[in-house]
Amino acid sequence: MLNNLSISGRLTKDAELKYTNTNNVPVCRFSIANDRPTGGAEKITDFFDVVAWRKTAEFISKYFHKGDTIIITGRIETNEFTDRDGIQRKTVQINAQTVDFGGAKAKANNSPSNAENATAGNFEANNGMPVLTDDLPFNV
């Protein structure tokens, strides 16, 4: 069966790296906020729980912080458990297999924004990252 997912969002808080008790395997749990367009000016934000293991977990805890945009590829997993009150519960989470940087968050300072630089001809904005137009083999 196919269970692949690609999603981007912003971390809702710093990811905390922990280790399993039995084998000391790194694990990182966090949540992301993902804006869902509604066709109007209003938007809806969905929140997703994410888990990452081993090197991916260590990478996330080292380089990603609250508010950073992250691009995740992985799979959706469901888990069932019984809570303290004896009620059967079900959780849905994303198991991150690979992650990448989604761009820098906007900073409140006096420097020109990427959009201003792009219109000035310095570079084109691409997910918040500069791309020098002189290096491209085609017109942007």
C-alpha angles and dihedrals in degrees: 000000000000119000110162126146135184118187140154129204145135123274110250091209139353113295113243120217117218135168129229116250097230106045102009091240115169114246129177126193124189142139133239133207116224122188115225114205115231100190093253136068091280121084134195122220120214121198122212130191114226134192127192130185139208117340092001090056092049091048093052095047091050102044108024127071139171111305096017117131114240130187113212132191117187142096139289117248132188124205129190124205142156115246127219091272092055094253117142110238135186127205131193120205141164116246103210113218098170132010135190139183114271098197137281122297117243114269124209103235139116097262118109116264124246090257091054091048091048092053089047088059098246096116143325118258112244113179089324093307122112119243115192107229092207089066096053119098091216139044118270 
